[in-house]
Amino acid sequence: MKPLIGLTCYRHKFDLSTPGPDLLGAQLSDDYSQGVEAAGGVPLLIPYLATKDAVLAVAERIDGLLLTGGNDVDPASYGTEPEVGLGVVYPQRDQLEIRLLREVMRMGKPVFGICRGLQLMNAALGGTLVQDLGRAKQSKIQHSQKAPRHHMSHTVHIDPDSRIYTLLGQRKKLRTNSYHHQAVQQLAPSLRAVAWDDEGLIEAVEWKAAGDRRKRADTPEWDSSAGQPFIVAVQWHPENLWRTAPEFLGLFRGLVEAAGTVPCSAE
């Protein structure tokens, strides 16, 4: 049976032609779900869930989790005050994804984060974020490109001693697209950086080996019975690239293959 991959969604405000209260719903680009499908998985879009029981039920049923892109992460989730330059936040989405991440990790299931997904993962595991690169850092590299989604705008350098090096076809350097204004500031103790831009900005992270981690009491632990953890995140958007640059489908294949090795959850 093909692995079932849960995909988190944007919180979307519908434009109504009739008077009435605002309506919120779930929305996600097809590129994410089609990337999972092309890699051999079955995508399942996860709407807003109001209760912990519902989050737990979803975590039990999916085989892997994809944390997608979207709006800014609420600085309250990593204990910081909002700064000038912070964009739109949906705290409900942050809370849902943090709960999902913790439950999925506790069950030893794989997680892949894209753009906001990397930022959310870092915040949830004890790191902090740059709230707006334009104000916080002098950078010559444009990270919010003004080009088509599949255009690869800047260079990323990859640690050859990393999982994504293998997933991307053993490339030490490649070009990626870029659509973000937030980034990792302080890296979470349980993560390690494995890719950077030319100026040293973190572009990808992975879970640290057990002997190389500073454990925090509030950090969810990977179920060691599930083997080597697949907890990977990138700052760029491979869902927009894999059709024209097939090497980026390797990231989705890695998630799906890891999900295929997860034992069935107990009822």
C-alpha positions, 0 to 999 in steps of 0.5 A: 500500500502506498504511504499516506502523507499528510500535508498542512494547508494555508489558512485561507479567507474566502472572498464573499459576494454576499454579506456575512461573517468571514469564512476561513478554510484550507487551501494549498497549491497542487504542486505539493500534493502532485510532488508527493504523488509523483514520488509514489505517495498518497497526499492527504490535505489536513484542514484546521483541527480544533482539538488535540484528539483530532490531531492525534487521530490524524497523526496516527493515520498518516505515514509521514508529514509534509509541513508546507510553505505560507504565512509567517510564524508567530514569534510568540511560538518561539518566545519573542516579541513581534518586530517591524517587518513581520507579516501576516500570522495565523496562530491557529495554524502554528499551534496545529502544526506544532502539535502535529510535528510533536505527535508524528515525531513521537511516533517515529514518522518522517517529516519534511518541511518546505520554506515556512515548514523549516521555520516552523520546525526550527521554532517548535524545536527550540530555535528562533527566527529572523522576522524580516531579512530586509530589516535584520540583515544586510544582504546582497542576495534576493530571497524573495525573487521576482521571477516565475516559481520554477526559476532557480535564482540563487546558489545553495551549498550542500554539506556532502555529509548530509541526507539531502546531499544524497536525495539531490543526486550528490550535488555539493552546489545547486541553484534554487528558487527563493520566496521567503523573508524570514529565516533561521536565526538561532538553530534549534539544539536538535537540528543541524544546518546542512545547506547555506547560501553564499552569505551563510544563511541557512538553507536546509536542516536535518535532525542531529545524530543522538550523540551530537544533540543537546537535549531540551526537556520540551523537545519531542524525541524521535522514536528510536525503534523507527531507525534513523530519523527522517526529519528534513527541511529546506528553505526553498520551494522544491514543489515548484521545481521538480517538473523542470529539474527532476533532481528536486523530486528526490526530496519528496521520494525521500519522504515517501520512502521513509514513510513506507518503512514506518510500522503501522500505528497501534489502534 
